[in-house]
Amino acid sequence: MESVPGSATARKVGEFANAQVNNFLSSVEDLTNALKDVDSPEIARVRAKVKLALVAAQSAAADAAYQIRNQAQQVGQRTDTFVRDNPWQVIGVAAVVGLAVGILTSRRSS
């Protein structure tokens, strides 16, 4: 399968977001481990709840990252197919957008 333009950027954004979520979850896990020596029953109960929530959040983050990556690839593939099937329409739309941006830019410069 060919590489879809823009898919590398989408992949990098997804990887960055996934890394940030994993970093946060790791920090929460470190915090719960730091509290493991506290013998308070209340702290033990809260720590158990946090560990359950942490496992659920890690699973949800992995699922969300997979779904986002999959959807981005599908959008990229559909866009690539549309551009290949309708090159003149795409050129026309790009020309109109370029003209509009040029007009707006020249008005602000004046």
Secondary structure, DSSP 4 states (H G I P E B T S, - for coil): -PPPTTHHHHHHHHHHHHHHHHHHHHHHHHHHHHTTT---HHHHHHHHHHHHHHHHHHHHHHHHHHHHHHHHHHHHHHHHHHHHH-HHHHHHHHHHHHHHHHHHHHHHH-
